[in-house]
Amino acid sequence: MTETKFPKSPCANCRASIASGTIRTPRLNRSRWANGLTNTAYSYTLTPLNNPGAVTWALVNGSLPPGLGLSAGGTISGSSTAAGLFNFTYSLNDGTNTIHRGANIRVTTVKITSTILANATQNLPYGPVAIEASGGTGAYTFTQDGGILFTSAPIDSTAPLVTATAPGMLWPPSGRTVPVQVRGTIRDAGSGVNLSSARFAVPDEYATVHPSGEVTVSADGNFTVNVPLVAARHEADADGRKYTIVISAKDTAGNEGSTTVIVVVPHDQGK
């Protein structure tokens, strides 16, 4: 591009409007106008684009909401005393060029301040979530005006049904760790079983052996898990050592169900 030579001018704003080979006019930042609320402080600042020099703003036609004013620096401020939709035309001047734009400000007596509601999770209870508002007098009444809320399914408050079986006895009392096979089912007619939530845990009568871990559940709700137990008991323990195996699982609504099976290391000869 060939640079165009312009004559010197005492107008600083004029020089600021000169680019290489072109004369630039001021432009407006077309950001969204903020709405107002009656009897509440309002402030909104207009900004030009690509204009390094000083600019002057002015109201040309129409009217701002009563109680608001536009300063030469571009700030609309005040406190509106009336509600409504107010249309007006304003101007921007950089000392050489003037542009005009139309706009409007809506002022209401009540404003909903909750713009984003909490997300929901499928099959889990939602809320309560309060919609906040400000302004006006008296109590607020909220109604749905169009659109569709998500489908509300019945809340699942019933825990999964867990069943389990295992050999009732460990014999002989060799002192070794023996895998005890536990089989069973986990069913849930409501929200469905959370297959990754199944666990086993073993409270030990002697408080020395406490195995625990995950239980792999198939899609049809069946499971088999080997629980390591020590085949040993105290000689003086006449009724034998008792292990209580607890199988638990949750449904997708968070309800937990469980069942227990008892495995005993008897005192003598498996009796």
Secondary structure, DSSP 8 states (H G I E B T S, - for coil): ---------S-HHHHHTEETTEE---EE-------EETTSEEEEE--EES--S--EEEEEEE---TTEEE-TTSEEEEE--S-EEEEEEEEEE-SS-EEEEEEEEEEESEEE---S-----TTS--------EEESSS-------SS-------------EEEEE--SB--S--S-EEEEEEEEEEE-SSS-B-GGG-EEE--BTTSS---EEE--B-TTSEEEEEEEEE----TT-TT-EEEEEEEEEEBTTS-EEEEEEEEEE-SSTT-
